[in-house]
Amino acid sequence: MFEIGAKEIMRHATSNATYQQAFTDGFTHRIQEYLQVKFIDYTQNITAGYLLYTLTTPSKYSFKAGTRYEYTIVDAQTSQDHSQVLTE
């Protein structure tokens, strides 16, 4: 018996993160807020296929042999912005 299969996975994710930090000089409560923005755009495509052969003997033993092929493409774009510093 032959078995054939294929699968395609297409993923796309984006992330936009902002980091904030507060500082004090030890004597006063001067707060400095540093805003840092990071962005990532991520794409992953996976293509896979397989072929399987099963041999069953008259004594009810089974033997399986097969092959699998998989191909993956990954693409990621990032950006970073340090443009905003606020002081009170």
TORZA-815111 format. One record per residue (C-alpha): residue in one letter; chain; y, z, x. Coordinates in Angstrom, 3 decimals, m for minus. Layout:
% residues N
{residu=A, chaine=A, py=Y, pz=Z, px=X}
...
***
This chain:
% residues 88
{residu=M, chaine=A, py=0.000, pz=0.000, px=0.000}
{residu=F, chaine=A, py=3.494, pz=m0.908, px=1.259}
{residu=E, chaine=A, py=6.644, pz=1.069, px=0.484}
{residu=I, chaine=A, py=10.161, pz=m0.216, px=1.195}
{residu=G, chaine=A, py=13.435, pz=1.647, px=0.746}
{residu=A, chaine=A, py=17.118, pz=1.479, px=1.575}
{residu=K, chaine=A, py=20.065, pz=3.840, px=1.378}
{residu=E, chaine=A, py=23.827, pz=3.531, px=1.830}
{residu=I, chaine=A, py=26.165, pz=6.521, px=2.234}
{residu=M, chaine=A, py=29.945, pz=5.990, px=2.283}
{residu=R, chaine=A, py=32.086, pz=9.068, px=2.955}
{residu=H, chaine=A, py=35.851, pz=9.321, px=3.094}
{residu=A, chaine=A, py=37.742, pz=12.582, px=3.618}
{residu=T, chaine=A, py=41.353, pz=13.516, px=4.299}
{residu=S, chaine=A, py=42.860, pz=16.836, px=5.299}
{residu=N, chaine=A, py=46.467, pz=17.947, px=5.530}
{residu=A, chaine=A, py=46.920, pz=21.431, px=7.047}
{residu=T, chaine=A, py=50.026, pz=23.539, px=7.713}
{residu=Y, chaine=A, py=49.999, pz=26.544, px=10.054}
{residu=Q, chaine=A, py=52.601, pz=29.332, px=9.974}
{residu=Q, chaine=A, py=53.220, pz=32.052, px=12.575}
{residu=A, chaine=A, py=55.470, pz=35.125, px=12.408}
{residu=F, chaine=A, py=56.803, pz=36.855, px=15.555}
{residu=T, chaine=A, py=58.602, pz=40.096, px=16.327}
{residu=D, chaine=A, py=60.264, pz=41.128, px=19.598}
{residu=G, chaine=A, py=59.124, pz=44.767, px=19.270}
{residu=F, chaine=A, py=62.573, pz=46.228, px=18.401}
{residu=T, chaine=A, py=63.787, pz=44.186, px=15.474}
{residu=H, chaine=A, py=62.053, pz=42.422, px=12.657}
{residu=R, chaine=A, py=63.299, pz=39.001, px=13.592}
{residu=I, chaine=A, py=60.840, pz=36.536, px=12.110}
{residu=Q, chaine=A, py=60.380, pz=33.085, px=13.495}
{residu=E, chaine=A, py=58.317, pz=30.746, px=11.402}
{residu=Y, chaine=A, py=56.774, pz=27.808, px=13.206}
{residu=L, chaine=A, py=55.400, pz=25.125, px=10.933}
{residu=Q, chaine=A, py=52.777, pz=22.797, px=12.357}
{residu=V, chaine=A, py=51.323, pz=19.997, px=10.272}
{residu=K, chaine=A, py=48.048, pz=18.257, px=11.135}
{residu=F, chaine=A, py=46.552, pz=15.348, px=9.225}
{residu=I, chaine=A, py=43.115, pz=13.758, px=9.546}
{residu=D, chaine=A, py=41.694, pz=10.694, px=7.829}
{residu=Y, chaine=A, py=37.904, pz=10.438, px=8.310}
{residu=T, chaine=A, py=35.493, pz=7.674, px=7.273}
{residu=Q, chaine=A, py=31.710, pz=7.619, px=7.801}
{residu=N, chaine=A, py=29.360, pz=4.857, px=6.640}
{residu=I, chaine=A, py=25.579, pz=5.171, px=7.035}
{residu=T, chaine=A, py=23.120, pz=2.351, px=6.319}
{residu=A, chaine=A, py=19.388, pz=3.054, px=6.438}
{residu=G, chaine=A, py=16.158, pz=1.295, px=5.581}
{residu=Y, chaine=A, py=12.469, pz=1.968, px=5.993}
{residu=L, chaine=A, py=9.065, pz=0.334, px=5.703}
{residu=L, chaine=A, py=5.898, pz=2.416, px=5.207}
{residu=Y, chaine=A, py=2.256, pz=1.402, px=5.053}
{residu=T, chaine=A, py=m0.451, pz=3.715, px=3.678}
{residu=L, chaine=A, py=m4.146, pz=3.082, px=4.289}
{residu=T, chaine=A, py=m6.642, pz=5.083, px=2.210}
{residu=T, chaine=A, py=m10.248, pz=5.075, px=3.411}
{residu=P, chaine=A, py=m13.291, pz=5.193, px=1.099}
{residu=S, chaine=A, py=m13.813, pz=8.818, px=2.197}
{residu=K, chaine=A, py=m10.357, pz=9.721, px=0.736}
{residu=Y, chaine=A, py=m8.536, pz=10.047, px=4.071}
{residu=S, chaine=A, py=m5.032, pz=8.552, px=4.214}
{residu=F, chaine=A, py=m3.235, pz=7.148, px=7.232}
{residu=K, chaine=A, py=0.462, pz=6.346, px=7.168}
{residu=A, chaine=A, py=2.493, pz=4.274, px=9.598}
{residu=G, chaine=A, py=6.086, pz=3.241, px=9.241}
{residu=T, chaine=A, py=9.437, pz=2.490, px=10.756}
{residu=R, chaine=A, py=13.004, pz=3.461, px=9.935}
{residu=Y, chaine=A, py=16.336, pz=1.905, px=10.885}
{residu=E, chaine=A, py=19.667, pz=3.714, px=10.621}
{residu=Y, chaine=A, py=23.167, pz=2.589, px=11.582}
{residu=T, chaine=A, py=26.259, pz=4.833, px=11.447}
{residu=I, chaine=A, py=29.948, pz=3.932, px=11.720}
{residu=V, chaine=A, py=32.515, pz=6.730, px=12.177}
{residu=D, chaine=A, py=36.285, pz=6.251, px=12.169}
{residu=A, chaine=A, py=38.832, pz=9.100, px=12.368}
{residu=Q, chaine=A, py=42.614, pz=8.987, px=12.561}
{residu=T, chaine=A, py=44.690, pz=12.083, px=13.355}
{residu=S, chaine=A, py=48.378, pz=12.898, px=13.520}
{residu=Q, chaine=A, py=50.281, pz=16.018, px=14.454}
{residu=D, chaine=A, py=53.901, pz=16.985, px=13.715}
{residu=H, chaine=A, py=55.730, pz=19.890, px=15.457}
{residu=S, chaine=A, py=59.064, pz=19.055, px=13.880}
{residu=Q, chaine=A, py=60.112, pz=22.203, px=12.015}
{residu=V, chaine=A, py=61.091, pz=25.594, px=13.498}
{residu=L, chaine=A, py=62.811, pz=28.142, px=11.244}
{residu=T, chaine=A, py=64.496, pz=31.356, px=12.478}
{residu=E, chaine=A, py=65.902, pz=34.184, px=10.370}
***
